[in-house]
Amino acid sequence: MIEIERKFLVRSEAFKSSAVKKERIVQGFLNTDPLRTVRVRIKGDKGYITVKGKGNRNGTTRFEWEKEISVKEADALIKLSEPGAIDKLRYYVEAGKHMFEVDEFFGDNSGLIIAEIELGHEDEDFLKPQWLGEEVTAITKYYNSQLSKNPFKNWKG
């Protein structure tokens, strides 16, 4: 129930040719309080509800609880969500013994591409592909819950 994750910007679309799978994700947030985020998601042909706690100081570790629900339930809950649903295409890209999840955003977050990697511990080494850019793990504006409130299109250079 503890998630250890790091986030990075992506320099190029070179990751697409290495993807082993991709799927569409639509998600809404029932609560975007940084202490407890509640997300509802339709990922492919499955629905999920997820509760995330506040991250540690460097943003790498936080509580996460997720439960599968029906797509019908997820769709109904997304309609009740706060404004700013997230629409993205997720690519799964193997790099060494790890899997990067690379999200290409659409709608108000179009143009943003973020790669995430889940780790077994905070200091775990991992292969960094050429397309991997600046680390943004601790920068909260890159959290999906924050992108729903302040989308990429609103950011100033």
C-alpha positions in Angstrom: 0.0 0.0 0.0 3.1 2.2 -0.1 4.0 3.4 -3.6 7.5 4.4 -4.5 7.5 6.3 -7.8 9.6 8.8 -9.7 8.4 11.1 -12.5 10.2 12.5 -15.5 9.5 14.8 -18.4 10.0 13.1 -21.8 12.4 14.7 -24.4 11.1 12.9 -27.5 8.6 10.5 -28.8 11.2 7.8 -29.3 9.6 5.8 -26.5 6.6 5.0 -28.7 8.6 2.5 -30.9 9.6 0.6 -27.8 6.2 0.4 -26.2 5.0 -3.1 -25.5 1.4 -2.0 -24.8 -0.7 1.2 -24.8 -4.1 2.0 -23.4 -6.4 5.0 -23.0 -7.1 6.4 -19.6 -9.8 8.8 -18.5 -9.9 9.9 -14.9 -11.6 12.3 -12.6 -10.9 13.4 -9.0 -13.6 13.2 -6.3 -11.1 15.0 -4.0 -7.9 16.8 -4.8 -6.8 17.7 -1.2 -3.0 17.0 -1.1 -3.5 15.1 2.1 -5.9 12.6 0.5 -6.6 12.5 -3.2 -9.4 10.3 -4.4 -9.2 9.3 -8.1 -11.7 7.5 -10.3 -10.3 6.0 -13.5 -11.3 4.0 -16.5 -8.2 2.3 -17.9 -8.9 0.2 -21.0 -11.9 -1.9 -20.2 -11.6 -1.7 -16.3 -12.6 0.8 -13.7 -10.7 1.8 -10.5 -11.1 4.0 -7.5 -7.8 5.0 -5.8 -7.0 6.9 -2.6 -3.5 8.5 -2.4 -2.0 10.1 0.7 0.4 12.9 1.0 3.9 12.2 -0.4 7.1 12.3 1.6 9.5 15.3 1.4 11.0 14.3 -2.0 7.7 13.1 -3.4 8.8 9.6 -4.1 6.8 7.7 -1.5 3.2 7.8 -0.5 0.2 5.7 0.6 -1.9 4.3 -2.2 -5.0 2.1 -2.1 -6.7 1.0 -5.2 -9.8 -1.2 -5.9 -11.2 -2.3 -9.2 -14.8 -1.3 -9.8 -17.1 -1.7 -12.8 -16.7 0.6 -15.8 -20.3 1.6 -15.3 -19.6 2.7 -11.7 -16.4 4.4 -12.7 -18.2 6.3 -15.4 -20.9 7.5 -13.0 -18.3 8.6 -10.5 -16.2 10.5 -13.1 -19.4 12.4 -13.9 -19.6 13.5 -10.2 -15.9 14.4 -10.2 -14.4 17.9 -9.8 -14.0 19.8 -13.1 -11.0 18.9 -15.2 -11.0 15.3 -16.1 -7.7 13.9 -17.4 -7.5 12.2 -20.8 -4.3 10.4 -21.7 -2.7 7.6 -23.6 -0.4 5.4 -21.5 2.5 3.6 -23.1 4.3 0.7 -21.3 8.0 0.8 -22.1 10.5 -1.8 -20.7 13.9 -0.5 -19.7 16.2 -3.0 -18.1 14.3 -4.8 -15.3 11.7 -2.0 -14.9 8.6 -0.8 -16.8 8.1 2.9 -17.5 4.5 4.1 -17.8 4.7 7.1 -20.2 1.6 9.3 -20.3 0.8 11.4 -23.4 -1.9 13.9 -22.3 -4.7 15.3 -24.4 -7.3 18.1 -24.1 -6.2 20.9 -21.8 -2.9 19.0 -21.0 -2.0 18.4 -24.6 1.7 18.6 -25.3 2.7 17.2 -21.9 4.4 13.8 -21.8 5.4 12.4 -18.4 7.2 9.1 -17.6 6.8 7.3 -14.3 8.6 4.4 -12.8 7.7 2.4 -9.7 10.6 1.2 -7.6 11.1 -1.3 -4.8 13.0 1.3 -2.7 13.8 5.0 -3.0 17.5 4.6 -3.9 17.0 1.7 -6.4 19.1 2.1 -9.5 17.3 1.9 -12.9 18.2 2.3 -16.6 17.5 5.8 -17.9 16.6 5.7 -21.6 17.8 8.5 -24.0 14.2 9.9 -24.2 14.0 10.4 -20.5 14.3 14.1 -19.5 14.3 16.2 -16.3 13.0 14.6 -13.1 9.9 16.3 -11.7 9.0 13.8 -8.9 8.7 16.4 -6.2 7.1 19.1 -8.3 3.4 18.9 -7.5 2.1 20.8 -10.5 2.9 17.6 -12.5 0.6 15.4 -10.3 -2.5 14.4 -12.3 -4.7 15.8 -9.5 -3.1 19.2 -10.0 -3.2 19.0 -13.8 -6.9 18.6 -13.5 -7.1 22.0 -11.7 -4.3 23.9 -13.4 -3.8 22.3 -16.8 -0.6 22.5 -18.9 -2.2 24.9 -21.4 -2.4 27.5 -18.6 1.3 27.4 -17.7 3.6 30.2 -18.7 6.9 29.3 -20.4 
